[in-house]
Amino acid sequence: MHAWLCENPTGIDALQWKELPTPQPKAGEVLIDIKAASLNFPDILIVQNKYQYKPSPPFVPGSEYAGTVMAVGEGVTHIKPGQDVACLSGTGAFGTHTIAPAAQCMPLPPSMTHVDAAAFIMTYATSHHALLDRGQLKAGETLLVLGAAGGVGTAAIQIGKIAGARVIAAASTDEKCELCKQQGADIAINYSQGNLRDAIKAATEGKGPDVIYDPVGGELAEPVFRSIAWRGRYLVIGFAAGPIPSLPLNLALLKGASIVGVFWGAFASKEPQANQAMMAELGRWYVEGKIKPVIDRTMPMAELKAAYAHMGSRGVKGKLVMVN
Ligand SMILES: NC(=O)c1ccc[n+]([C@@H]2O[C@H](COP(=O)([O-])OP(=O)(O)OC[C@H]3O[C@@H](n4cnc5c(N)ncnc54)[C@H](OP(=O)(O)O)[C@@H]3O)[C@@H](O)[C@H]2O)c1
């Protein structure tokens, strides 16, 4: 097998494409022939030793992938060789093969392609858990999505529309705003131009959004929180802009508003049954054509460094998927 190896997490330049022995699955594991693997924002951080999860080097980066099971270890009964699965397992995705815990493998619905499957779990699970569980988004409410053309953002637009919300997408370019409208957003705001608070006010007839989905943070957090509606819920998803923002708590008091933390990975491990039910619903929605990952482009696995550069330059719309 071949894989991108991170022997020293000093950045993308240090990754090397290497031939490695193909491992055999131990008890509870499966060997997967990787067909597609997607980039998620933490993949950039993990190779720089800047992510909260710090695997011991050497490791193969990439956490989300889909492929065909080649062999199963002792005790694995619910997955068989030849079966197509998607998996999200911390590391191992950016190569030709990997070992995965069988319990973390999701058998693919019959109509799901490997590319869609590799771009599915992280974004849809995060946005479903955030909007419907943590945010309690209801039909008729207004949802504001920041970074709306990104991975979790596009999933949030689609799920917001399924929930019956009026969706305002916000992104940094007109091209990204156009994509958000194609995904179902009712209005799109380019936050690189003009005054963001005025634009939100105009889009909500002065009332403000009921739910704000924020995977960006940085300088956007305070102005959007100032714009939130009475009893609004501000969902803390991530900090793609870099700095972790602070919010004056008096703003929460004045609006009767909630600042709600969202950590899908912890939810999945602390509440596995609720997570399984959620994943089953997402699988059904995919089969019914209600949700579909936005694929920016596919690239050969060998071009991983160029893919990282594309994502780092804020150029990706939806998901970037590496294929073998
Ligand atoms: N809490 C959870 O459970 C959870 C789960 C998954 C992901 N996340 C977090 O959610 C965030 C987004 O993840 P993602 O996979 O959707 O990433 P993504 O596809 O790269 O989208 C992030 C968006 O952030 C915006 N952005 C603003 N400043 C940026 C900068 N300096 N560099 C890069 N992007 C910037 C970009 O939109 P514009 O150009 O339009 O501003 C971009 O589309 C990350 O922080 C990730 O860690 C959290």
The ligand as an SDF file (V2000), in Angstrom:
LIG
                    3D

 48 52  0  0  0  0  0  0  0  0999 V2000
  -18.1240   21.5460   16.4310 N   0  0  0  0  0  0  0  0  0  0  0  0
  -18.0660   20.4580   15.6780 C   0  0  0  0  0  0  0  0  0  0  0  0
  -18.5360   19.3790   16.0620 O   0  0  0  0  0  0  0  0  0  0  0  0
  -17.4110   20.5610   14.3270 C   0  0  0  0  0  0  0  0  0  0  0  0
  -17.5080   19.5110   13.3970 C   0  0  0  0  0  0  0  0  0  0  0  0
  -16.9590   19.7000   12.1240 C   0  0  0  0  0  0  0  0  0  0  0  0
  -16.2740   20.8760   11.8110 C   0  0  0  0  0  0  0  0  0  0  0  0
  -16.1500   21.8400   12.7710 N   0  0  0  0  0  0  0  0  0  0  0  0
  -15.4400   23.1030   12.5030 C   0  0  0  0  0  0  0  0  0  0  0  0
  -16.1750   23.8590   11.5680 O   0  0  0  0  0  0  0  0  0  0  0  0
  -15.2890   24.7220   10.8590 C   0  0  0  0  0  0  0  0  0  0  0  0
  -15.5610   24.6020    9.3740 C   0  0  0  0  0  0  0  0  0  0  0  0
  -15.2310   23.3060    8.9160 O   0  0  0  0  0  0  0  0  0  0  0  0
  -15.4130   22.9070    7.3790 P   0  0  0  0  0  0  0  0  0  0  0  0
  -14.9030   21.5120    7.2330 O   0  0  0  0  0  0  0  0  0  0  0  0
  -16.7640   23.2380    6.9100 O   0  0  0  0  0  0  0  0  0  0  0  0
  -14.3600   23.8960    6.7010 O   0  0  0  0  0  0  0  0  0  0  0  0
  -14.4170   24.6150    5.2690 P   0  0  0  0  0  0  0  0  0  0  0  0
  -15.1540   23.7740    4.2850 O   0  0  0  0  0  0  0  0  0  0  0  0
  -13.0170   25.0050    4.9570 O   0  0  0  0  0  0  0  0  0  0  0  0
  -15.3040   25.9120    5.5320 O   0  0  0  0  0  0  0  0  0  0  0  0
  -14.8700   26.8950    6.3990 C   0  0  0  0  0  0  0  0  0  0  0  0
  -15.3360   28.2490    5.8890 C   0  0  0  0  0  0  0  0  0  0  0  0
  -14.8240   29.2140    6.7940 O   0  0  0  0  0  0  0  0  0  0  0  0
  -14.6090   30.4320    6.1000 C   0  0  0  0  0  0  0  0  0  0  0  0
  -13.3320   31.0380    6.5040 N   0  0  0  0  0  0  0  0  0  0  0  0
  -13.2110   32.2590    7.0510 C   0  0  0  0  0  0  0  0  0  0  0  0
  -11.9330   32.5500    7.2910 N   0  0  0  0  0  0  0  0  0  0  0  0
  -11.2170   31.4910    6.8900 C   0  0  0  0  0  0  0  0  0  0  0  0
   -9.8240   31.2190    6.8760 C   0  0  0  0  0  0  0  0  0  0  0  0
   -8.9230   32.1040    7.3490 N   0  0  0  0  0  0  0  0  0  0  0  0
   -9.4130   30.0350    6.3770 N   0  0  0  0  0  0  0  0  0  0  0  0
  -10.3080   29.1350    5.9230 C   0  0  0  0  0  0  0  0  0  0  0  0
  -11.6590   29.3420    5.9030 N   0  0  0  0  0  0  0  0  0  0  0  0
  -12.1000   30.5190    6.3940 C   0  0  0  0  0  0  0  0  0  0  0  0
  -14.6330   30.0940    4.6080 C   0  0  0  0  0  0  0  0  0  0  0  0
  -15.8090   30.7140    4.0940 O   0  0  0  0  0  0  0  0  0  0  0  0
  -15.7700   32.2120    3.5440 P   0  0  0  0  0  0  0  0  0  0  0  0
  -14.6220   32.3260    2.6000 O   0  0  0  0  0  0  0  0  0  0  0  0
  -17.0750   32.3060    2.8720 O   0  0  0  0  0  0  0  0  0  0  0  0
  -15.6330   33.0900    4.7590 O   0  0  0  0  0  0  0  0  0  0  0  0
  -14.7880   28.5900    4.5270 C   0  0  0  0  0  0  0  0  0  0  0  0
  -15.6730   28.2030    3.4930 O   0  0  0  0  0  0  0  0  0  0  0  0
  -13.8710   24.3140   11.2690 C   0  0  0  0  0  0  0  0  0  0  0  0
  -13.4080   25.2200   12.2480 O   0  0  0  0  0  0  0  0  0  0  0  0
  -14.0650   22.9410   11.8710 C   0  0  0  0  0  0  0  0  0  0  0  0
  -13.0680   22.6190   12.8120 O   0  0  0  0  0  0  0  0  0  0  0  0
  -16.7160   21.7080   14.0020 C   0  0  0  0  0  0  0  0  0  0  0  0
  1  2  1  0
  2  3  2  0
  2  4  1  0
  4  5  1  0
  4 48  2  0
  5  6  2  0
  6  7  1  0
  7  8  2  0
  8  9  1  0
  8 48  1  0
  9 10  1  0
  9 46  1  0
 10 11  1  0
 11 12  1  0
 11 44  1  0
 12 13  1  0
 13 14  1  0
 14 15  2  0
 14 16  1  0
 14 17  1  0
 17 18  1  0
 18 19  2  0
 18 20  1  0
 18 21  1  0
 21 22  1  0
 22 23  1  0
 23 24  1  0
 23 42  1  0
 24 25  1  0
 25 26  1  0
 25 36  1  0
 26 27  1  0
 26 35  1  0
 27 28  2  0
 28 29  1  0
 29 30  1  0
 29 35  2  0
 30 31  1  0
 30 32  2  0
 32 33  1  0
 33 34  2  0
 34 35  1  0
 36 37  1  0
 36 42  1  0
 37 38  1  0
 38 39  2  0
 38 40  1  0
 38 41  1  0
 42 43  1  0
 44 45  1  0
 44 46  1  0
 46 47  1  0
M  CHG  2   8   1  16  -1
M  END
$$$$
